Amino acid sequence: MSGSPFPHQATGPVRAVRTGPVLAVTCLALATVVSAMASLSVALPDIARETHANQTQLSWIIDSYSLIFASLLLLAATLGDRFGRRRALLGGVGLFAAVSLAATFTTEPDVLIALRAVLGVAAAFVMPATLSTITSTFPRTQQARAISIWAAVASASAALGLFASGALLEVWSWRSVFWLNTVMAAVAFIGTQVFVPESAQPGKQRVDVTGAALTVAGLGALVYSVIEAPEHGWGSAPTLVGTALGLAVLVTFVAWELRHPHPLLDPRLFRHKAFAAGSISTTLQFFAFFGFIFVTMQYLQLVRGDSALMAAVSVLPMSAAMIPSARLSPRLVARRGARGPWTIGLLLVTTGLVVLAQLDAGSSYWLIAGGLVPLGAGMGLATTPATAAITDALPPRLQNVGSAVNDLSRELGGALGIAVLGSLMSAQYRDELDTSGLPAPIAHAARSSLAAANHIGHATGNPALIDRTRDAFASGMHLALISGAATTIVAAVVVTLLLRRTGKPGTVAGETQTDGTDRDTAQATA
């Protein structure tokens, strides 16, 4: 796979490229698919009440999107590179708009899960095309600034999507979230049609369909087993067999990619330390981040009793810290090298998660804000150098690979974070919830989700049940967020170890960007 960094090498008719509108349109398309991953989290209590979805179904409503998104990213990036990134953008945002519109008419949780999965297909074509369009349209001298803006949008879109969804939920139902998706995707479609030039790989190559199938099967089995674990038990045969099967298929995928002449992702690329550090760091930090979003939005509404809008407003300090830190990060990297700001960012994320893990039903908002600010600042500091490390590690003709790996790391991390941290929270909630003295049907419903328990408590006039469920949920959230903090500590250690050398400002801790031995290694693996 290859991609050209210069507009005049793109396929199609030559025309003047206005980089400003191109950046605006690609960032809008990016914001559309990234915000959709988290924005529905603020609507989960409403969805649970109206559709009667249990906690496992709520996890699937969020994660079916993320799982398909991550599973198809490499294949979608390859198809976009071969047949045109503009075509991929147009097809992706067009499908996204149509399916979002269809989701506004559903009332069944299983149908909603299926539609979210189709949205994941659309998003898989959109996200890699946004970054590779930037790297293939902007001159090399402008790419750092453009990538930093892309990274800031990617980081902030989740939180800003929560706010927009919370505002809509004040006056409408959870369907308003899908109406917002529809409008954003439609505007991105028009903008792409008007401003974005076509760029594609001029040559022909076989598409690695087998590799794509192995990715979907392996990740699907793994995430399915984790999400269903609270239902079957973590030590049960279905959970253990499913997890082992998923891991075995992913190992088979690696072996297949090593032998394929045109792999979706050549595992040998991870020999480049900066590339490996960026991929691992992005996966782990978004594992923690999207897991945090999933559990915390339920805490704010169902434990603290905040409205959807108030819950969304409550997390704005995170965005307020994230956006400027993402813009500051390239300057710090240029002056100090990447390792310092990158590692500090991951440690700030860890600090924020540890603080937030102390929350209970009676915690002050100041404790929430005290965790959100370092979390947001850390995400902004760490995301930009991680993205740049992946893209700068590869020569120009492999920029589409860098785009796809960056997106895959982000979405795979998010999918696994929601699955693992959501399952840990759910299992702990069920273990801690005392249902003694309750009739069996009521006890079962209360254990299915916090939203159901709150509804039962209010309907039966049982405030003691509400208090018990809130305490149990806070215990589950503590376990989930501490586990998330552990993953970001691991990410900080990985970055520190892989980027031990101190290089000149603007490089990734001494790793040459695309010249010398490292470039030869990267090219040899193509």
Secondary structure, 3 states (H helix, E strand, C coil): CCCCCCHHHCCCCCCCCCHHHHHHHHHHHHHHHHHHHHHHHHHHHHHHHHHCCCHHHHHHHHHHHHHHHHHHHHHHHHHHHHHCHHHHHHHHHHHHHHHHHHHCCCCCHHHHHHHHHHHHHHHHHHHHHHHHHHHHHCCHHHHHHHHHHHHHHHHHHHHHHHHHHHHHHCCCCCHHHHHHHHHHHHHHHHHHHHHCCCCCCCCCCCCCHHHHHHHHHHHHHHHHHHHHHHHHCCCCHHHHHHHHHHHHHHHHHHHHHHHCCCCCCCHHHHHCHHHHHHHHHHHHHHHHHHHHHHHHHHHHHHHCCCCHHHHHHHCHHHHHHHHHHHHHHHHHHHHHCCHHHHHHHHHHHHHHHHHHCCCCCCCCHHHHHHHHHHHHHHHHHHHHHHHHHHHHCCCHHHHHHHHHHHHHHHHHHHHHHHHHHHHHHHHHHHHHCCCCCCCHHHHHHHHHCHHHHHHHHHHHCCHHHHHHHHHHHHHHHHHHHHHHHHHHHHHHHHHHHHCCCCCCCCCECCECCCCHHHHHHHHHCC
